[in-house]
Amino acid sequence: MQKLYSEISRSERVNKNMVPKEETIKFLLDYSKALSVINYNKLKFEALLN
Amino acid sequence: MKQSTTTDAQLVSAYIKGNESALCELISRHKQRIYSFIYSKVYDRDVTEDIFQDTFIKVIKTLRKGGYNEEGKFLPWVMRISHNLVIDYFRKNNRMPKFENNTDFNIFSVLSDNSLNAEKKIIKGQVENDIKRLIEELPDDQKEVLVMRIYKEMSFKDISEQTGVSINTALGRMRYALINLRKVIDKHNIVLTN
């Protein structure tokens, strides 16, 4: 059987079904729950409360 | 698969009001598009994962701080953030390029270890010893200036202060020290190269 020596182009290599890892999404959701924005006068403070 | 009928705008507004599951829905609705978009630029799964995470951290912060202007363009806005982060990544990478070896090209064929090998180290040590012995033969005043300048890396100003002579005298002594060293080296055909 002959071998194929050509490479598929870069754009074709991008699989349209690629999704981030479960951990990444879990991290983002946990981050969102932990993030607290505190308003003081006109200032906004971020606090991560675990 | 059941398609949710809630619009992005409704989900964003629910999230701002404190509904965490709205964020979950927004992420799962757009994760594939955003992730593929980032990957199509960087071609590295780990980097894509990082940029995806940073994108949503920015989204979360902006939404929670009330900095998002709802114009019905949630996805283009998130894409723009990820696009900017991709640009940041390439900017940073240009300053610190990362090379990965593959079968076609090995970076070590271009880069070499510049440190001396064992033989050259020995020769270097011998040359340095020879020079030290030659310096010992110089008149004391010249030797003093040369040692301070070359080995102690002092400035001529400091040398003149320490030896109690003018800067010009120190410069003159340095000059004669070098001339004398060259004379001796020439006279005895001493090879001082590695």
gemmi code that builds the backbone of each chain (N, CA, C; Angstrom):
import gemmi

chains = {
    "A": [
        ("MET", (0.855, -1.200, 0.000), (0.000, 0.000, 0.000), (0.891, 1.251, 0.000)),
        ("GLN", (0.585, 2.159, -0.865), (1.407, 3.358, -0.925), (1.150, 4.254, 0.275)),
        ("LYS", (2.215, 4.909, 0.696), (2.036, 5.801, 1.833), (1.672, 7.191, 1.338)),
        ("LEU", (0.932, 7.889, 2.166), (0.613, 9.282, 1.826), (1.603, 10.172, 2.567)),
        ("TYR", (2.334, 10.942, 1.804), (3.326, 11.798, 2.458), (2.849, 13.238, 2.629)),
        ("SER", (1.689, 13.537, 2.066), (1.223, 14.925, 2.193), (0.604, 15.129, 3.572)),
        ("GLU", (0.707, 16.356, 4.054), (0.126, 16.677, 5.361), (-1.185, 17.403, 5.166)),
        ("ILE", (-2.107, 17.190, 6.091), (-3.345, 17.958, 5.979), (-3.055, 19.391, 6.424)),
        ("SER", (-3.773, 20.353, 5.838), (-3.485, 21.745, 6.139), (-3.850, 22.056, 7.594)),
        ("ARG", (-3.264, 23.138, 8.086), (-3.446, 23.491, 9.495), (-4.925, 23.710, 9.826)),
        ("SER", (-5.619, 24.401, 8.912), (-7.017, 24.716, 9.218), (-7.865, 23.451, 9.303)),
        ("GLU", (-7.481, 22.436, 8.499), (-8.249, 21.189, 8.540), (-7.998, 20.396, 9.805)),
        ("ARG", (-6.828, 20.683, 10.389), (-6.486, 19.933, 11.596), (-7.339, 20.356, 12.792)),
        ("VAL", (-7.957, 21.549, 12.705), (-8.770, 22.015, 13.818), (-10.087, 21.258, 13.816)),
        ("ASN", (-10.239, 20.463, 14.823), (-11.470, 19.703, 14.943), (-12.566, 20.615, 15.480)),
        ("LYS", (-13.641, 20.643, 14.748), (-14.713, 21.566, 15.149), (-15.397, 21.143, 16.455)),
        ("ASN", (-15.164, 19.909, 16.856), (-15.830, 19.439, 18.073), (-14.956, 19.549, 19.320)),
        ("MET", (-13.954, 20.379, 19.246), (-13.063, 20.492, 20.400), (-13.745, 21.265, 21.520)),
        ("VAL", (-13.619, 20.740, 22.714), (-14.210, 21.418, 23.868), (-13.190, 21.451, 25.004)),
        ("PRO", (-13.333, 22.424, 25.912), (-12.393, 22.483, 27.031), (-12.588, 21.311, 27.988)),
        ("LYS", (-11.576, 21.088, 28.815), (-11.668, 19.993, 29.786), (-12.742, 20.290, 30.828)),
        ("GLU", (-13.272, 19.228, 31.402), (-14.282, 19.378, 32.459), (-13.756, 20.203, 33.631)),
        ("GLU", (-12.450, 19.962, 33.953), (-11.867, 20.677, 35.108), (-11.864, 22.185, 34.877)),
        ("THR", (-11.587, 22.566, 33.624), (-11.532, 24.000, 33.320), (-12.891, 24.641, 33.578)),
        ("ILE", (-13.941, 23.966, 33.124), (-15.289, 24.511, 33.302), (-15.668, 24.516, 34.783)),
        ("LYS", (-15.283, 23.455, 35.469), (-15.587, 23.387, 36.900), (-14.865, 24.508, 37.637)),
        ("PHE", (-13.612, 24.730, 37.233), (-12.849, 25.810, 37.860), (-13.553, 27.150, 37.664)),
        ("LEU", (-14.016, 27.398, 36.440), (-14.668, 28.675, 36.146), (-15.947, 28.847, 36.967)),
        ("LEU", (-16.714, 27.783, 37.087), (-17.965, 27.878, 37.853), (-17.669, 28.101, 39.341)),
        ("ASP", (-16.636, 27.394, 39.837), (-16.252, 27.589, 41.245), (-15.705, 29.000, 41.468)),
        ("TYR", (-14.945, 29.466, 40.471), (-14.371, 30.812, 40.572), (-15.491, 31.838, 40.653)),
        ("SER", (-16.488, 31.632, 39.810), (-17.613, 32.562, 39.791), (-18.331, 32.573, 41.139)),
        ("LYS", (-18.481, 31.370, 41.737), (-19.172, 31.300, 43.037), (-18.350, 31.978, 44.125)),
        ("ALA", (-17.013, 31.846, 44.004), (-16.148, 32.375, 45.061), (-15.927, 33.874, 44.936)),
        ("LEU", (-16.094, 34.397, 43.723), (-15.794, 35.819, 43.510), (-16.889, 36.694, 44.099)),
        ("SER", (-16.418, 37.640, 44.883), (-17.374, 38.570, 45.457), (-16.897, 39.981, 45.151)),
        ("VAL", (-17.780, 40.788, 44.587), (-17.405, 42.169, 44.278), (-18.022, 43.071, 45.339)),
        ("ILE", (-17.156, 43.800, 46.010), (-17.627, 44.664, 47.095), (-17.609, 46.113, 46.606)),
        ("ASN", (-18.748, 46.748, 46.686), (-18.834, 48.153, 46.287), (-18.625, 49.039, 47.496)),
        ("TYR", (-17.725, 49.974, 47.373), (-17.519, 50.915, 48.465), (-17.400, 52.287, 47.839)),
        ("ASN", (-18.337, 53.165, 48.159), (-18.450, 54.453, 47.470), (-18.437, 54.195, 45.968)),
        ("LYS", (-17.426, 54.764, 45.267), (-17.392, 54.519, 43.822), (-16.371, 53.440, 43.470)),
        ("LEU", (-15.819, 52.816, 44.480), (-14.774, 51.814, 44.225), (-15.366, 50.414, 44.224)),
        ("LYS", (-14.736, 49.547, 43.438), (-15.189, 48.153, 43.407), (-14.007, 47.260, 43.804)),
        ("PHE", (-14.212, 46.435, 44.795), (-13.152, 45.533, 45.230), (-13.545, 44.100, 44.899)),
        ("GLU", (-12.522, 43.340, 44.463), (-12.771, 41.912, 44.211), (-12.284, 41.124, 45.396)),
        ("ALA", (-13.045, 40.136, 45.789), (-12.579, 39.249, 46.861), (-12.918, 37.828, 46.492)),
        ("LEU", (-11.952, 36.926, 46.705), (-12.223, 35.514, 46.434), (-12.478, 34.831, 47.772)),
        ("LEU", (-13.703, 34.431, 47.998), (-14.062, 33.811, 49.269), (-14.278, 32.325, 49.056)),
        ("ASN", (-13.416, 31.561, 49.658), (-13.568, 30.105, 49.502), (-14.306, 29.501, 50.675)),
    ],
    "B": [
        ("MET", (-30.970, 16.684, 21.090), (-30.630, 17.542, 22.227), (-31.623, 18.686, 22.344)),
        ("LYS", (-32.014, 18.941, 23.538), (-33.012, 20.007, 23.738), (-32.347, 21.380, 23.621)),
        ("GLN", (-32.875, 22.192, 22.739), (-32.296, 23.517, 22.546), (-32.983, 24.505, 23.494)),
        ("SER", (-32.185, 25.181, 24.296), (-32.768, 26.127, 25.238), (-33.295, 27.346, 24.484)),
        ("THR", (-34.414, 27.853, 24.933), (-34.994, 29.002, 24.240), (-34.600, 30.332, 24.865)),
        ("THR", (-33.950, 30.244, 26.030), (-33.521, 31.473, 26.690), (-32.416, 32.126, 25.866)),
        ("THR", (-32.489, 33.442, 25.684), (-31.456, 34.122, 24.899), (-30.230, 34.374, 25.783)),
        ("ASP", (-29.123, 34.672, 25.114), (-27.897, 34.995, 25.848), (-28.133, 36.185, 26.769)),
        ("ALA", (-28.841, 37.175, 26.234), (-29.081, 38.402, 27.010), (-29.824, 38.080, 28.310)),
        ("GLN", (-30.799, 37.178, 28.214), (-31.558, 36.803, 29.422), (-30.662, 36.069, 30.420)),
        ("LEU", (-29.807, 35.204, 29.878), (-28.898, 34.459, 30.748), (-27.903, 35.397, 31.430)),
        ("VAL", (-27.395, 36.362, 30.657), (-26.442, 37.317, 31.228), (-27.106, 38.092, 32.351)),
        ("SER", (-28.300, 38.537, 32.093), (-28.978, 39.329, 33.123), (-29.299, 38.472, 34.347)),
        ("ALA", (-29.668, 37.199, 34.127), (-29.917, 36.299, 35.258), (-28.636, 36.083, 36.057)),
        ("TYR", (-27.517, 35.940, 35.338), (-26.244, 35.713, 36.022), (-25.856, 36.926, 36.863)),
        ("ILE", (-26.052, 38.114, 36.283), (-25.704, 39.332, 37.026), (-26.543, 39.417, 38.305)),
        ("LYS", (-27.757, 38.909, 38.237), (-28.632, 38.931, 39.422), (-28.280, 37.831, 40.415)),
        ("GLY", (-27.339, 36.963, 40.053), (-26.877, 35.959, 41.020), (-27.202, 34.529, 40.672)),
        ("ASN", (-27.744, 34.312, 39.500), (-28.070, 32.945, 39.106), (-26.847, 32.264, 38.484)),
        ("GLU", (-26.178, 31.428, 39.275), (-24.931, 30.804, 38.823), (-25.166, 29.829, 37.672)),
        ("SER", (-26.315, 29.188, 37.660), (-26.544, 28.194, 36.601), (-26.649, 28.861, 35.233)),
        ("ALA", (-26.956, 30.172, 35.211), (-27.006, 30.890, 33.933), (-25.617, 30.931, 33.303)),
        ("LEU", (-24.597, 31.076, 34.163), (-23.230, 31.090, 33.648), (-22.880, 29.721, 33.066)),
        ("CYS", (-23.293, 28.690, 33.785), (-23.047, 27.318, 33.324), (-23.646, 27.116, 31.935)),
        ("GLU", (-24.852, 27.617, 31.766), (-25.542, 27.489, 30.477), (-24.801, 28.292, 29.391)),
        ("LEU", (-24.358, 29.500, 29.748), (-23.648, 30.330, 28.768), (-22.355, 29.652, 28.317)),
        ("ILE", (-21.634, 29.096, 29.297), (-20.361, 28.439, 28.954), (-20.618, 27.223, 28.067)),
        ("SER", (-21.581, 26.392, 28.481), (-21.778, 25.169, 27.680), (-22.351, 25.500, 26.310)),
        ("ARG", (-23.051, 26.614, 26.202), (-23.615, 26.997, 24.911), (-22.507, 27.410, 23.930)),
        ("HIS", (-21.488, 28.104, 24.441), (-20.485, 28.688, 23.533), (-19.102, 28.089, 23.635)),
        ("LYS", (-18.909, 27.120, 24.555), (-17.549, 26.630, 24.803), (-16.871, 26.081, 23.546)),
        ("GLN", (-17.639, 25.353, 22.762), (-17.027, 24.699, 21.604), (-16.513, 25.717, 20.589)),
        ("ARG", (-17.334, 26.748, 20.358), (-16.942, 27.744, 19.360), (-15.720, 28.534, 19.804)),
        ("ILE", (-15.759, 28.946, 21.075), (-14.661, 29.760, 21.584), (-13.372, 28.932, 21.664)),
        ("TYR", (-13.532, 27.697, 22.143), (-12.362, 26.832, 22.283), (-11.730, 26.545, 20.914)),
        ("SER", (-12.555, 26.214, 19.933), (-12.030, 25.928, 18.586), (-11.377, 27.164, 17.980)),
        ("PHE", (-11.995, 28.313, 18.253), (-11.434, 29.562, 17.729), (-10.026, 29.782, 18.280)),
        ("ILE", (-9.874, 29.607, 19.600), (-8.559, 29.822, 20.216), (-7.565, 28.791, 19.673)),
        ("TYR", (-8.022, 27.533, 19.589), (-7.114, 26.480, 19.125), (-6.674, 26.729, 17.683)),
        ("SER", (-7.584, 27.272, 16.870), (-7.230, 27.524, 15.464), (-6.129, 28.567, 15.340)),
        ("LYS", (-5.906, 29.337, 16.410), (-4.845, 30.349, 16.377), (-3.553, 29.834, 17.013)),
        ("VAL", (-3.665, 29.099, 18.114), (-2.441, 28.754, 18.852), (-1.958, 27.314, 18.623)),
        ("TYR", (-2.840, 26.428, 18.187), (-2.473, 25.035, 17.911), (-1.762, 24.340, 19.066)),
        ("ASP", (-2.251, 24.581, 20.238), (-1.670, 23.900, 21.403), (-2.784, 23.729, 22.423)),
        ("ARG", (-3.037, 22.489, 22.806), (-4.182, 22.220, 23.684), (-4.027, 22.913, 25.035)),
        ("ASP", (-2.836, 22.844, 25.610), (-2.644, 23.436, 26.942), (-2.814, 24.956, 26.911)),
        ("VAL", (-2.222, 25.573, 25.872), (-2.339, 27.036, 25.754), (-3.798, 27.415, 25.520)),
        ("THR", (-4.475, 26.638, 24.693), (-5.896, 26.903, 24.421), (-6.693, 26.841, 25.718)),
        ("GLU", (-6.404, 25.834, 26.507), (-7.100, 25.666, 27.785), (-6.883, 26.904, 28.676)),
        ("ASP", (-5.641, 27.352, 28.733), (-5.303, 28.534, 29.550), (-6.028, 29.776, 29.056)),
        ("ILE", (-5.996, 29.990, 27.736), (-6.616, 31.205, 27.189), (-8.136, 31.141, 27.364)),
        ("PHE", (-8.697, 29.959, 27.194), (-10.144, 29.791, 27.395), (-10.508, 30.169, 28.833)),
        ("GLN", (-9.713, 29.668, 29.760), (-9.973, 29.956, 31.180), (-9.844, 31.453, 31.466)),
        ("ASP", (-8.762, 32.060, 30.960), (-8.563, 33.498, 31.183), (-9.690, 34.326, 30.565)),
        ("THR", (-10.171, 33.875, 29.404), (-11.267, 34.585, 28.741), (-12.477, 34.641, 29.670)),
        ("PHE", (-12.845, 33.487, 30.221), (-14.050, 33.468, 31.049), (-13.838, 34.118, 32.410)),
        ("ILE", (-12.600, 34.107, 32.890), (-12.340, 34.839, 34.140), (-12.625, 36.331, 33.904)),
        ("LYS", (-12.194, 36.818, 32.733), (-12.440, 38.209, 32.382), (-13.930, 38.476, 32.231)),
        ("VAL", (-14.607, 37.539, 31.585), (-16.056, 37.675, 31.376), (-16.758, 37.748, 32.736)),
        ("ILE", (-16.402, 36.815, 33.623), (-17.043, 36.762, 34.943), (-16.811, 38.066, 35.699)),
        ("LYS", (-15.550, 38.519, 35.711), (-15.229, 39.748, 36.452), (-16.018, 40.937, 35.900)),
        ("THR", (-16.026, 41.051, 34.557), (-16.698, 42.198, 33.950), (-18.194, 42.167, 34.245)),
        ("LEU", (-18.786, 40.995, 34.129), (-20.230, 40.895, 34.382), (-20.533, 41.231, 35.845)),
        ("ARG", (-19.737, 40.685, 36.757), (-20.004, 40.897, 38.182), (-19.789, 42.338, 38.604)),
        ("LYS", (-18.870, 43.003, 37.898), (-18.614, 44.402, 38.243), (-19.587, 45.349, 37.540)),
        ("GLY", (-20.449, 44.789, 36.722), (-21.434, 45.618, 36.011), (-20.825, 46.386, 34.857)),
        ("GLY", (-19.734, 45.875, 34.314), (-19.067, 46.595, 33.231), (-19.507, 46.152, 31.849)),
        ("TYR", (-20.502, 45.279, 31.773), (-20.918, 44.769, 30.463), (-22.146, 45.518, 29.984)),
        ("ASN", (-22.057, 45.976, 28.741), (-23.169, 46.699, 28.126), (-23.964, 45.739, 27.266)),
        ("GLU", (-25.138, 45.430, 27.679), (-25.932, 44.462, 26.909), (-26.436, 45.068, 25.611)),
        ("GLU", (-25.899, 44.535, 24.536), (-26.386, 44.967, 23.219), (-26.756, 43.746, 22.397)),
        ("GLY", (-27.004, 42.664, 23.097), (-27.356, 41.433, 22.389), (-26.187, 40.806, 21.667)),
        ("LYS", (-24.969, 41.140, 22.107), (-23.803, 40.618, 21.392), (-22.865, 39.922, 22.355)),
        ("PHE", (-23.380, 38.982, 23.110), (-22.545, 38.318, 24.109), (-21.406, 37.526, 23.453)),
        ("LEU", (-21.743, 36.675, 22.490), (-20.710, 35.826, 21.872), (-19.616, 36.644, 21.171)),
        ("PRO", (-19.963, 37.645, 20.325), (-18.891, 38.445, 19.713), (-18.003, 39.125, 20.755)),
        ("TRP", (-18.633, 39.529, 21.867), (-17.859, 40.175, 22.930), (-16.847, 39.182, 23.540)),
        ("VAL", (-17.305, 37.973, 23.829), (-16.405, 36.955, 24.401), (-15.324, 36.583, 23.388)),
        ("MET", (-15.695, 36.493, 22.118), (-14.711, 36.174, 21.073), (-13.641, 37.264, 20.998)),
        ("ARG", (-14.072, 38.493, 21.152), (-13.122, 39.611, 21.105), (-12.134, 39.506, 22.266)),
        ("ILE", (-12.653, 39.166, 23.449), (-11.770, 39.009, 24.612), (-10.748, 37.897, 24.333)),
        ("SER", (-11.229, 36.764, 23.824), (-10.297, 35.655, 23.584), (-9.309, 36.019, 22.485)),
        ("HIS", (-9.772, 36.754, 21.492), (-8.877, 37.205, 20.425), (-7.760, 38.077, 20.999)),
        ("ASN", (-8.127, 39.003, 21.871), (-7.112, 39.872, 22.489), (-6.133, 39.067, 23.332)),
        ("LEU", (-6.647, 38.058, 24.032), (-5.753, 37.236, 24.858), (-4.803, 36.404, 23.985)),
        ("VAL", (-5.298, 35.976, 22.821), (-4.420, 35.248, 21.890), (-3.291, 36.173, 21.428)),
        ("ILE", (-3.653, 37.431, 21.117), (-2.626, 38.400, 20.692), (-1.609, 38.603, 21.816)),
        ("ASP", (-2.119, 38.747, 23.051), (-1.211, 38.905, 24.201), (-0.263, 37.722, 24.299)),
        ("TYR", (-0.829, 36.524, 24.070), (-0.009, 35.315, 24.163), (1.123, 35.346, 23.137)),
        ("PHE", (0.797, 35.731, 21.900), (1.836, 35.763, 20.865), (2.857, 36.860, 21.137)),
        ("ARG", (2.393, 37.986, 21.662), (3.333, 39.064, 22.004), (4.330, 38.571, 23.033)),
        ("LYS", (3.801, 37.914, 24.060), (4.655, 37.415, 25.136), (5.604, 36.345, 24.588)),
        ("ASN", (5.084, 35.532, 23.705), (5.889, 34.442, 23.146), (6.979, 34.933, 22.213)),
        ("ASN", (6.726, 36.087, 21.575), (7.752, 36.661, 20.705), (8.954, 37.097, 21.497)),
        ("ARG", (8.669, 37.575, 22.708), (9.787, 38.002, 23.557), (10.529, 36.798, 24.100)),
        ("MET", (9.788, 35.727, 24.357), (10.428, 34.524, 24.887), (10.036, 33.335, 24.016)),
        ("PRO", (10.627, 33.209, 22.834), (10.194, 32.139, 21.933), (10.434, 30.763, 22.536)),
        ("LYS", (9.465, 29.904, 22.298), (9.581, 28.549, 22.834), (9.786, 27.591, 21.658)),
        ("PHE", (10.815, 26.820, 21.718), (11.073, 25.881, 20.630), (10.786, 24.473, 21.085)),
        ("GLU", (10.143, 23.764, 20.233), (9.934, 22.358, 20.539), (10.582, 21.523, 19.455)),
        ("ASN", (11.300, 20.516, 19.863), (11.960, 19.677, 18.867), (10.940, 18.765, 18.201)),
        ("ASN", (11.094, 18.620, 16.909), (10.320, 17.585, 16.240), (11.265, 16.817, 15.324)),
        ("THR", (10.724, 15.902, 14.597), (11.606, 15.026, 13.812), (12.310, 15.763, 12.684)),
        ("ASP", (11.679, 16.830, 12.157), (12.284, 17.540, 11.022), (13.423, 18.446, 11.447)),
        ("PHE", (13.295, 18.981, 12.628), (14.247, 20.019, 13.017), (14.601, 19.873, 14.488)),
        ("ASN", (15.862, 19.844, 14.738), (16.305, 19.763, 16.123), (17.040, 21.051, 16.469)),
        ("ILE", (16.545, 21.720, 17.487), (17.108, 23.023, 17.856), (18.577, 22.901, 18.246)),
        ("PHE", (18.969, 21.722, 18.754), (20.356, 21.576, 19.195), (21.339, 21.440, 18.032)),
        ("SER", (20.790, 21.314, 16.817), (21.705, 21.327, 15.683), (22.153, 22.752, 15.376)),
        ("VAL", (21.396, 23.726, 15.888), (21.737, 25.129, 15.664), (22.422, 25.702, 16.901)),
        ("LEU", (21.883, 25.349, 18.055), (22.458, 25.857, 19.300), (23.539, 24.895, 19.773)),
        ("SER", (24.597, 25.449, 20.298), (25.607, 24.543, 20.857), (25.982, 25.025, 22.252)),
        ("ASP", (26.594, 24.132, 22.975), (27.038, 24.465, 24.321), (28.362, 25.215, 24.203)),
        ("ASN", (28.345, 26.475, 24.633), (29.545, 27.285, 24.442), (30.580, 27.115, 25.539)),
        ("SER", (30.260, 26.377, 26.569), (31.251, 26.238, 27.644), (32.423, 25.385, 27.149)),
        ("LEU", (33.570, 25.614, 27.758), (34.779, 24.952, 27.276), (34.767, 23.474, 27.625)),
        ("ASN", (35.389, 22.705, 26.754), (35.519, 21.290, 27.086), (36.725, 21.090, 28.008)),
        ("ALA", (36.951, 19.857, 28.456), (37.973, 19.603, 29.465), (39.357, 20.076, 29.007)),
        ("GLU", (39.699, 19.782, 27.750), (41.025, 20.151, 27.250), (41.198, 21.664, 27.241)),
        ("LYS", (40.167, 22.342, 26.736), (40.267, 23.803, 26.648), (40.316, 24.439, 28.031)),
        ("LYS", (39.636, 23.805, 28.983), (39.678, 24.330, 30.353), (41.108, 24.255, 30.896)),
        ("ILE", (41.779, 23.145, 30.627), (43.159, 22.981, 31.107), (44.063, 24.030, 30.455)),
        ("ILE", (43.894, 24.210, 29.127), (44.725, 25.186, 28.409), (44.484, 26.586, 28.964)),
        ("LYS", (43.199, 26.870, 29.223), (42.860, 28.202, 29.760), (43.566, 28.412, 31.108)),
        ("GLY", (43.538, 27.379, 31.942), (44.197, 27.462, 33.251), (45.685, 27.694, 33.096)),
        ("GLN", (46.299, 27.004, 32.125), (47.745, 27.168, 31.910), (48.068, 28.578, 31.433)),
        ("VAL", (47.261, 29.070, 30.487), (47.494, 30.422, 29.962), (47.387, 31.442, 31.095)),
        ("GLU", (46.365, 31.265, 31.941), (46.184, 32.215, 33.051), (47.361, 32.158, 34.024)),
        ("ASN", (47.879, 30.965, 34.265), (49.050, 30.830, 35.143), (50.275, 31.501, 34.544)),
        ("ASP", (50.473, 31.299, 33.231), (51.615, 31.920, 32.546), (51.536, 33.432, 32.676)),
        ("ILE", (50.318, 33.967, 32.462), (50.162, 35.423, 32.538), (50.477, 35.912, 33.949)),
        ("LYS", (50.001, 35.161, 34.943), (50.270, 35.565, 36.329), (51.776, 35.604, 36.596)),
        ("ARG", (52.489, 34.607, 36.061), (53.939, 34.567, 36.277), (54.619, 35.738, 35.581)),
        ("LEU", (54.130, 36.083, 34.385), (54.703, 37.226, 33.661), (54.453, 38.523, 34.424)),
        ("ILE", (53.242, 38.626, 34.985), (52.905, 39.854, 35.739), (53.842, 40.006, 36.943)),
        ("GLU", (54.155, 38.875, 37.571), (55.049, 38.894, 38.731), (56.408, 39.513, 38.394)),
        ("GLU", (56.798, 39.414, 37.112), (58.103, 39.929, 36.687), (58.098, 41.442, 36.466)),
        ("LEU", (56.898, 42.038, 36.449), (56.815, 43.485, 36.164), (57.325, 44.289, 37.351)),
        ("PRO", (57.768, 45.531, 37.091), (58.115, 46.417, 38.217), (56.897, 46.594, 39.137)),
        ("ASP", (57.160, 46.771, 40.440), (56.067, 46.787, 41.422), (54.974, 47.817, 41.121)),
        ("ASP", (55.380, 49.045, 40.723), (54.358, 50.080, 40.502), (53.435, 49.717, 39.345)),
        ("GLN", (54.024, 49.131, 38.285), (53.192, 48.734, 37.137), (52.312, 47.535, 37.495)),
        ("LYS", (52.912, 46.593, 38.210), (52.167, 45.389, 38.604), (50.937, 45.768, 39.452)),
        ("GLU", (51.168, 46.697, 40.380), (50.094, 47.122, 41.287), (48.891, 47.677, 40.493)),
        ("VAL", (49.195, 48.569, 39.547), (48.117, 49.183, 38.758), (47.409, 48.132, 37.897)),
        ("LEU", (48.188, 47.272, 37.267), (47.593, 46.261, 36.382), (46.683, 45.303, 37.159)),
        ("VAL", (47.148, 44.877, 38.329), (46.336, 43.953, 39.137), (45.038, 44.618, 39.570)),
        ("MET", (45.156, 45.887, 40.006), (43.936, 46.602, 40.448), (42.949, 46.770, 39.296)),
        ("ARG", (43.496, 47.077, 38.112), (42.618, 47.347, 36.973), (41.998, 46.060, 36.412)),
        ("ILE", (42.838, 45.064, 36.170), (42.357, 43.854, 35.470), (41.709, 42.851, 36.430)),
        ("TYR", (42.349, 42.591, 37.545), (41.818, 41.535, 38.416), (40.792, 42.059, 39.416)),
        ("LYS", (41.041, 43.281, 39.916), (40.069, 43.819, 40.887), (39.022, 44.700, 40.225)),
        ("GLU", (39.162, 44.932, 38.916), (38.220, 45.721, 38.112), (37.945, 47.093, 38.709)),
        ("MET", (38.989, 47.713, 39.229), (38.816, 49.061, 39.805), (38.940, 50.105, 38.700)),
        ("SER", (38.319, 51.271, 38.920), (38.455, 52.345, 37.937), (39.801, 53.043, 38.162)),
        ("PHE", (40.260, 53.752, 37.132), (41.542, 54.462, 37.300), (41.442, 55.534, 38.376)),
        ("LYS", (40.245, 56.064, 38.566), (40.046, 57.064, 39.627), (40.312, 56.415, 40.991)),
        ("ASP", (39.721, 55.248, 41.203), (39.920, 54.533, 42.476), (41.383, 54.119, 42.647)),
        ("ILE", (41.984, 53.673, 41.522), (43.394, 53.248, 41.598), (44.268, 54.428, 42.010)),
        ("SER", (44.007, 55.597, 41.394), (44.850, 56.765, 41.709), (44.668, 57.161, 43.171)),
        ("GLU", (43.430, 57.047, 43.679), (43.194, 57.391, 45.090), (43.913, 56.409, 46.013)),
        ("GLN", (43.848, 55.140, 45.664), (44.437, 54.125, 46.546), (45.965, 54.133, 46.519)),
        ("THR", (46.526, 54.414, 45.336), (47.992, 54.360, 45.250), (48.638, 55.715, 45.538)),
        ("GLY", (47.797, 56.758, 45.594), (48.320, 58.087, 45.901), (49.046, 58.741, 44.739)),
        ("VAL", (48.728, 58.328, 43.511), (49.314, 59.000, 42.336), (48.180, 59.586, 41.501)),
        ("SER", (48.540, 60.436, 40.528), (47.484, 61.036, 39.702), (46.914, 59.985, 38.730)),
        ("ILE", (45.732, 60.295, 38.196), (45.115, 59.355, 37.238), (46.043, 59.143, 36.036)),
        ("ASN", (46.665, 60.256, 35.576), (47.557, 60.135, 34.416), (48.726, 59.206, 34.690)),
        ("THR", (49.264, 59.291, 35.891), (50.381, 58.397, 36.236), (49.914, 56.940, 36.235)),
        ("ALA", (48.724, 56.727, 36.814), (48.184, 55.357, 36.846), (47.976, 54.831, 35.421)),
        ("LEU", (47.438, 55.719, 34.549), (47.239, 55.321, 33.150), (48.576, 54.989, 32.491)),
        ("GLY", (49.564, 55.815, 32.769), (50.904, 55.592, 32.198), (51.486, 54.274, 32.658)),
        ("ARG", (51.315, 53.974, 33.967), (51.859, 52.718, 34.491), (51.175, 51.504, 33.859)),
        ("MET", (49.880, 51.650, 33.650), (49.118, 50.567, 33.009), (49.656, 50.336, 31.594)),
        ("ARG", (49.875, 51.474, 30.901), (50.362, 51.384, 29.517), (51.716, 50.678, 29.471)),
        ("TYR", (52.626, 51.105, 30.367), (53.962, 50.489, 30.366), (53.898, 49.023, 30.789)),
        ("ALA", (52.970, 48.735, 31.700), (52.829, 47.331, 32.123), (52.467, 46.462, 30.920)),
        ("LEU", (51.511, 46.949, 30.099), (51.090, 46.164, 28.923), (52.224, 46.071, 27.887)),
        ("ILE", (52.922, 47.223, 27.705), (54.040, 47.201, 26.731), (55.104, 46.189, 27.175)),
        ("ASN", (55.419, 46.225, 28.460), (56.443, 45.298, 28.966), (56.012, 43.847, 28.838)),
        ("LEU", (54.727, 43.595, 29.137), (54.229, 42.214, 29.008), (54.370, 41.743, 27.561)),
        ("ARG", (53.973, 42.624, 26.619), (54.052, 42.257, 25.199), (55.494, 41.969, 24.785)),
        ("LYS", (56.385, 42.822, 25.311), (57.809, 42.637, 24.975), (58.288, 41.256, 25.400)),
        ("VAL", (57.989, 40.900, 26.663), (58.449, 39.608, 27.184), (57.837, 38.464, 26.379)),
        ("ILE", (56.523, 38.610, 26.074), (55.828, 37.551, 25.331), (56.468, 37.367, 23.950)),
        ("ASP", (56.737, 38.509, 23.269), (57.370, 38.440, 21.941), (58.761, 37.836, 22.020)),
        ("LYS", (59.513, 38.302, 23.015), (60.907, 37.887, 23.131), (61.029, 36.369, 23.307)),
        ("HIS", (60.135, 35.817, 24.128), (60.242, 34.386, 24.417), (59.283, 33.526, 23.595)),
        ("ASN", (58.628, 34.189, 22.621), (57.686, 33.450, 21.760), (56.663, 32.648, 22.564)),
        ("ILE", (56.092, 33.292, 23.554), (55.121, 32.580, 24.384), (53.759, 32.612, 23.681)),
        ("VAL", (53.144, 31.443, 23.568), (51.826, 31.381, 22.916), (50.756, 31.416, 24.004)),
        ("LEU", (49.953, 32.458, 23.961), (48.921, 32.603, 25.003), (47.529, 32.561, 24.374)),
        ("THR", (47.299, 31.570, 23.552), (45.952, 31.446, 22.968), (45.404, 30.067, 23.249)),
        ("ASN", (44.101, 30.012, 23.235), (43.436, 28.738, 23.522), (43.039, 28.076, 22.216)),
    ],
}
model = gemmi.Model(1)
for chain_id, residues in chains.items():
    chain = gemmi.Chain(chain_id)
    for i, (resn, *xyz) in enumerate(residues, 1):
        res = gemmi.Residue()
        res.name, res.seqid = resn, gemmi.SeqId(i, " ")
        for name, pos in zip(("N", "CA", "C"), xyz):
            atom = gemmi.Atom()
            atom.name, atom.element = name, gemmi.Element(name[0])
            atom.pos, atom.b_iso = gemmi.Position(*pos), 0.0
            res.add_atom(atom)
        chain.add_residue(res)
    model.add_chain(chain)
structure = gemmi.Structure()
structure.add_model(model)
structure.setup_entities()
